[in-house]
Amino acid sequence: MIYRLLALNIDGTLIQSNGKIHKSTKEAVEYVQQKGIYVTLVTSRSFPSARKVARALKIKEPIITHQGAFISSAHEKPIYVKRINEDITYDTIRFLEALPCQIRLVHENFSLANKFKHGSNLLAKTVFTSGDPVFYSQQFVPILSEYLHDQPATPPKIEVYFEEKKDLEDAKKALGRMYREIEVIELDRLRLDIVPGGVSKLNGLTYLGNQLGIHRKEMVVIGDGIDDIPLIEAVGLGVAMWNASYEVKRAADWITRSENENGVAYMVKEHFRKQQPIEFLRKMNIIKK
């Protein structure tokens, strides 16, 4: 099979546990780009945060962020944006405020969070997990719903961090029954992402593929999260990181090394070295587009 697109998750895939991207990973991305293979990011991170990673990897083409709700390149206007409307955002926040949780409204230009203090002192670890750069405006307010009453917002995504698994499960069930206008995505046992209805990483990647004329069977996805499973199952080659959970590994066609063992670089060397450059394949009429 000839692959024309490589889609990469960020956290737990590209980024090592020390928060850095290894030199070999950068070289691997450059290697596949030189072969004419389209490289993109597919992440739950905000656009400003993911853009920072894209620049480090010299990815200039559109990247898929906010769980698929915001697709854009670093220098051009977004090619796809979907938002949670003002009323649903307000009602969702009001509901969540009745539960012990950290709520973070994530816009492409700013983030807004409540001043909830985790009993386990996880606030600093959770609210900044998106790795947002310092120039990305982050504000904390005592009561989010009061702020939104005066200053309505239409975010692409809302992040919710819980202390207890049961609270997450209750919130997920309740929100699923209350609204058809949103999707509730479970990232791990203590975190939910809430996005507009119809939004997902898979739908975002499919949309980008349609724009580029690349079918899903011509794509490779490397990821480690539960929210990467639909991607891994749907594309031509789905790859799980060694540090991924059992559920992610079970869904994958291939398992590479962990993020701290340069798993992305290892996978690229094992698979893409055998594939001729896209331009050469076109000249040989092996591919037509």
C-alpha positions as CSV (number, residue, x, y, z in Angstrom):
1,M,0.0,0.0,0.0
2,I,1.2,3.5,-0.8
3,Y,0.7,6.0,2.0
4,R,0.3,9.7,1.2
5,L,-0.5,11.2,4.6
6,L,1.0,10.8,8.1
7,A,-1.2,12.1,11.0
8,L,0.4,12.4,14.4
9,N,-1.0,12.9,17.9
10,I,1.1,15.2,20.1
11,D,1.0,14.3,23.8
12,G,2.3,10.8,24.5
13,T,3.3,10.4,20.8
14,L,5.5,13.3,19.6
15,I,6.2,14.8,23.0
16,Q,8.5,12.9,25.4
17,S,7.6,12.8,29.1
18,N,10.1,15.7,29.6
19,G,8.0,17.9,27.4
20,K,10.5,17.9,24.5
21,I,10.6,16.6,20.9
22,H,13.6,14.5,20.2
23,K,15.9,15.3,17.4
24,S,15.3,12.0,15.7
25,T,11.5,12.7,15.6
26,K,12.1,16.0,13.9
27,E,14.4,14.2,11.4
28,A,11.8,11.5,10.8
29,V,9.1,14.1,10.0
30,E,11.4,15.9,7.6
31,Y,12.3,12.6,6.0
32,V,8.7,11.7,5.1
33,Q,8.0,15.3,4.0
34,Q,10.9,15.1,1.5
35,K,9.2,12.0,0.1
36,G,6.2,14.1,-0.7
37,I,4.1,12.7,2.1
38,Y,1.7,15.1,3.7
39,V,2.3,15.4,7.5
40,T,-0.4,16.8,9.9
41,L,-1.1,16.9,13.6
42,V,-4.4,15.6,15.0
43,T,-4.7,16.7,18.6
44,S,-7.0,17.7,21.4
45,R,-4.7,20.7,22.1
46,S,-5.7,24.2,21.3
47,F,-4.6,25.7,18.0
48,P,-2.0,28.1,19.4
49,S,-0.4,25.2,21.3
50,A,-0.4,22.8,18.4
51,R,0.9,25.5,16.1
52,K,3.9,25.8,18.3
53,V,4.6,22.1,17.8
54,A,4.0,22.3,14.1
55,R,6.5,25.1,13.8
56,A,9.1,23.0,15.6
57,L,8.5,20.2,13.1
58,K,8.4,22.6,10.2
59,I,4.8,21.6,9.3
60,K,3.3,24.4,7.2
61,E,0.1,22.7,6.1
62,P,-3.2,22.7,8.0
63,I,-3.3,20.9,11.3
64,I,-6.3,19.4,13.1
65,T,-6.8,20.8,16.6
66,H,-9.5,21.1,19.4
67,Q,-10.5,17.4,18.8
68,G,-11.2,18.3,15.1
69,A,-13.2,21.5,15.7
70,F,-10.5,23.8,14.4
71,I,-8.4,23.1,11.3
72,S,-5.9,25.7,10.1
73,S,-2.3,26.3,9.0
74,A,-0.1,28.7,10.9
75,H,-0.2,31.4,8.2
76,E,-3.7,31.1,6.6
77,K,-7.3,31.4,7.6
78,P,-8.9,28.3,9.1
79,I,-10.3,25.9,6.6
80,Y,-12.8,24.4,9.1
81,V,-14.2,25.8,12.3
82,K,-17.1,24.5,14.4
83,R,-18.2,26.0,17.7
84,I,-20.5,25.3,20.6
85,N,-23.2,28.0,20.5
86,E,-23.6,30.5,23.3
87,D,-26.7,29.0,24.9
88,I,-25.4,25.5,24.9
89,T,-22.0,26.7,26.3
90,Y,-23.7,28.6,29.1
91,D,-26.1,25.7,30.0
92,T,-23.3,23.1,29.9
93,I,-21.1,25.2,32.2
94,R,-24.0,25.8,34.6
95,F,-24.6,22.0,34.8
96,L,-20.9,21.3,35.3
97,E,-20.5,23.9,38.1
98,A,-22.7,21.6,40.3
99,L,-20.0,19.0,40.2
100,P,-16.5,19.1,41.8
101,C,-14.4,19.7,38.6
102,Q,-12.1,22.0,36.8
103,I,-13.8,23.6,33.8
104,R,-11.7,25.1,31.0
105,L,-13.3,26.9,28.1
106,V,-10.8,26.6,25.2
107,H,-11.1,29.2,22.4
108,E,-8.5,29.5,19.6
109,N,-7.5,32.9,21.0
110,F,-7.8,32.5,24.7
111,S,-8.8,30.1,27.5
112,L,-11.1,30.7,30.5
113,A,-11.2,28.5,33.6
114,N,-12.9,28.4,37.0
115,K,-10.9,28.8,40.1
116,F,-11.6,25.3,41.4
117,K,-9.0,23.9,43.7
118,H,-8.5,20.1,43.4
119,G,-8.2,18.3,46.7
120,S,-5.3,16.3,45.3
121,N,-3.6,19.6,44.2
122,L,-3.8,18.7,40.5
123,L,-4.8,22.2,39.3
124,A,-1.4,23.1,38.0
125,K,-1.0,19.8,36.4
126,T,-4.4,19.6,34.7
127,V,-5.3,23.0,33.5
128,F,-2.0,23.4,31.7
129,T,-1.9,20.0,30.1
130,S,-2.6,21.5,26.7
131,G,0.9,23.0,26.8
132,D,-0.4,26.4,25.7
133,P,2.4,29.0,25.0
134,V,2.7,31.9,27.3
135,F,1.3,34.4,24.8
136,Y,-2.0,32.4,24.8
137,S,-4.3,34.4,27.1
138,Q,-5.4,32.3,30.1
139,Q,-7.8,33.7,32.6
140,F,-9.3,32.3,35.8
141,V,-12.7,33.5,37.2
142,P,-14.6,32.5,40.4
143,I,-17.8,31.5,38.6
144,L,-17.7,30.8,34.9
145,S,-21.4,31.0,34.3
146,E,-21.5,34.5,35.8
147,Y,-18.7,35.6,33.5
148,L,-20.4,34.0,30.4
149,H,-23.7,35.7,31.3
150,D,-22.1,39.1,30.7
151,Q,-19.6,38.0,28.1
152,P,-21.0,35.1,26.0
153,A,-18.5,32.8,24.2
154,T,-18.6,30.2,21.4
155,P,-15.7,27.9,22.0
156,P,-14.6,25.0,19.8
157,K,-14.0,23.0,23.0
158,I,-14.6,22.7,26.7
159,E,-12.2,20.7,28.9
160,V,-13.4,19.2,32.2
161,Y,-11.1,17.6,34.8
162,F,-12.5,15.5,37.6
163,E,-11.2,14.2,40.9
164,E,-13.4,11.1,40.9
165,K,-14.2,8.7,38.1
166,K,-17.8,8.4,39.1
167,D,-18.4,12.2,38.7
168,L,-17.0,11.9,35.2
169,E,-19.3,9.0,34.3
170,D,-22.3,10.8,35.7
171,A,-21.5,14.0,33.8
172,K,-20.9,12.1,30.6
173,K,-24.3,10.3,30.8
174,A,-26.2,13.4,31.8
175,L,-24.8,15.6,29.1
176,G,-25.3,12.8,26.5
177,R,-29.0,12.8,27.4
178,M,-29.4,16.5,27.6
179,Y,-27.9,17.8,24.4
180,R,-27.6,16.5,20.8
181,E,-25.7,19.7,19.9
182,I,-22.5,18.5,21.6
183,E,-20.2,15.4,21.7
184,V,-18.7,14.3,25.0
185,I,-15.3,12.6,24.5
186,E,-13.6,10.7,27.3
187,L,-9.8,11.1,27.2
188,D,-8.9,9.3,30.3
189,R,-10.6,8.3,33.6
190,L,-10.6,11.9,34.9
191,R,-11.0,14.1,31.8
192,L,-13.7,14.9,29.3
193,D,-13.6,17.1,26.2
194,I,-16.9,18.6,25.1
195,V,-17.0,19.7,21.4
196,P,-19.8,20.6,18.9
197,G,-22.0,17.9,17.6
198,G,-20.4,15.9,14.8
199,V,-16.8,16.9,15.8
200,S,-14.1,14.3,16.3
201,K,-10.5,13.7,15.4
202,L,-11.6,11.2,12.8
203,N,-14.1,13.6,11.1
204,G,-11.5,16.3,11.1
205,L,-8.9,14.0,9.4
206,T,-11.5,12.8,6.9
207,Y,-12.4,16.5,6.1
208,L,-8.8,17.3,5.5
209,G,-8.3,14.2,3.4
210,N,-11.2,15.2,1.2
211,Q,-9.7,18.6,0.7
212,L,-6.4,17.0,-0.3
213,G,-7.9,14.2,-2.4
214,I,-6.4,11.6,0.0
215,H,-8.5,8.6,1.0
216,R,-8.4,7.2,4.5
217,K,-6.8,4.0,3.3
218,E,-3.8,6.1,2.1
219,M,-3.3,7.5,5.6
220,V,-1.1,6.4,8.6
221,V,-2.1,7.5,12.1
222,I,0.2,7.3,15.1
223,G,-1.4,7.9,18.5
224,D,-1.7,6.8,22.1
225,G,-5.0,8.1,23.5
226,I,-8.4,6.6,23.8
227,D,-9.7,9.4,21.5
228,D,-7.2,8.1,18.9
229,I,-8.9,4.7,18.6
230,P,-11.4,5.7,15.9
231,L,-8.6,7.1,13.8
232,I,-6.4,4.1,14.3
233,E,-9.2,1.7,13.3
234,A,-10.3,3.8,10.2
235,V,-7.1,4.5,8.3
236,G,-4.9,2.3,6.1
237,L,-2.3,1.8,8.9
238,G,-3.1,2.6,12.5
239,V,-0.1,2.7,14.8
240,A,-0.2,2.7,18.7
241,M,2.6,3.9,20.9
242,W,4.1,1.4,23.3
243,N,3.0,3.7,26.2
244,A,-0.6,3.6,25.0
245,S,-3.3,1.7,26.9
246,Y,-4.3,-1.9,26.1
247,E,-7.5,-0.7,24.3
248,V,-5.5,1.5,22.0
249,K,-2.9,-1.2,21.2
250,R,-5.7,-3.7,20.5
251,A,-7.2,-1.4,17.9
252,A,-3.8,-0.9,16.1
253,D,-2.3,-2.6,13.1
254,W,1.2,-2.0,14.4
255,I,2.7,-1.0,17.8
256,T,5.8,1.1,17.9
257,R,8.2,2.1,20.7
258,S,7.2,4.5,23.5
259,E,7.4,8.3,23.3
260,N,10.6,8.1,25.3
261,E,12.2,5.6,23.0
262,N,11.5,7.7,19.8
263,G,8.6,5.6,18.7
264,V,7.6,7.9,15.9
265,A,11.1,7.9,14.4
266,Y,11.3,4.1,14.7
267,M,8.0,3.6,12.9
268,V,8.9,6.0,10.1
269,K,12.2,4.2,9.5
270,E,10.6,0.8,9.5
271,H,7.8,1.7,7.0
272,F,8.4,4.7,4.9
273,R,12.0,3.9,3.9
274,K,10.5,1.2,1.7
275,Q,8.2,3.7,-0.1
276,Q,9.4,5.6,-3.2
277,P,8.8,9.4,-3.3
278,I,5.3,10.4,-4.3
279,E,6.6,12.4,-7.3
280,F,8.5,9.4,-8.6
281,L,5.4,7.2,-8.2
282,R,3.4,9.8,-10.2
283,K,6.0,9.8,-13.0
284,M,5.8,6.0,-13.2
285,N,2.0,6.3,-13.3
286,I,1.7,4.1,-10.2
287,I,-0.4,6.8,-8.7
288,K,-2.6,9.2,-10.8
289,K,-3.0,12.2,-8.5
